[in-house]
Amino acid sequence: MSEMTLSEAFKAPLPSTRTTREACQQYAMCALTVLLLAVCVLSLAVGPTEVSLEHIWGAVEYWVLGEEAALTLRDKVVLMDIRLPRTLLGCLVGASLATCGAMMQGLFRNPLADPGLVGVSSGAALAAVCVITLSSALPAWILDGYSVYLLPWGAFIGGAATTALLYKVATRSGQTSIATMLLAGIALGALAGAVTGFLVFGSTDEELRDLTFWGMGGLGSSTWPRVWSTLPFTLAVLVALPFIAKGLNALLLGEAEAFHLGFNTQHLKRLIIILVAGGTGASVAAAGAIGFVGIVVPHVLRLIIGPDHRFLLPSCALLGASLLVAADVVARTVVAPAELPIGIITAVIGAPVFLSILLARNNQVQV
């Protein structure tokens, strides 16, 4: 057998394998897109007031195309002022949490990394609680003109500070210790929780009730101003995905290997930290502390489409949005007319998956 023939013999299966994997990834993304559209339609239709598909399409034409539709005043109010901002905010929050979780797992090269698990969400929640309880001391011109932006920006600053401190503690000589990261995240989360509890202790009865339900997560207070204030942070995360995907793929080989492949690892780390802080902070500010989305969604998708971040990150955005919107539908229908906090639904789904990850890793170590 000649050298060319031998080379072809070894390389022949690779294109087929690659083609199969890419086809699976493309099919998965198409299926996730359809799933997201179906879940959004379900979210618009289901509720105390049933809305038909014809009225939903009429609302879409009215909102997107500006065409007057045959909608009653009730349908316009229900769809345009209540359910549509709620559905859009669920998409933004779910996409942010899932992609931020995937980015942190890629950065630390560990499937257990998650903004909620390592304390980033707790830091963002602490800053958000500070804004809620202490904003009354700010000047009136700030409260009148910029009150809608105080909560997301405050949560962003809290998440950024927590993420930067976590990375600083866990990194020595350019190497990040996963064990140190997890332990430091637990400690920072406990500290942020203690300070949050102190602020809650000094709040009024009305503030206490609001903070309690907000801390468990939910989309019940969704409004168009809250959607617009969250949108820039989520867009920043989504727009940056194509620029960091190859870098995260290189980091899977190790920081030294990624550096020799031509990637500025320090710049990539700083960019990921800023994106995770912004996306997580804005999500916590908009919907409260919602756990397990950032750890469950990337883990499930890795089993389906593999670890390639070029497909994993956008798939996480689609599935994360679908998961949170579906959880919101369950939360507002399972005990209707009351409403369950979304954090309860995601915890019921995410906790068993998280335990299965731990058990699988333990089995691998024993083998």
Protein Blocks (a to p, Z undefined) as FASTA:
>chain_A
ZZklmmmmmmmmmmmmmmmmmmmmmmmmmmmmmmmmmmmmmmmmgcjbdcdfklmmmmmm
mmmnopacdddfklmmmmmmmmmmmmmmmmmmmmmmmmmmmmmmmmnopakbcfklnomm
mmmmmmmmmmmmmmmmpcfklmmmmmmmmmmmmmmmmmmmmmmmmmmmmpgghiacfklm
mmmmmmmmmmmmmmmmmmmmmpcfklmmmmmmmmnopaklgcfklmmmmmmmmmmmmmmm
mmmmmmmmmmmnojklmmmnopafklmmmmmmmmmmmmmmmmmmmnopaehklmmmmmmm
mmmnojafklmmmmmmmmmmmmmmmmmmmmmmmmccbdcdfklmmmmmmmmmmmmmmmmm
mmmmmZZ
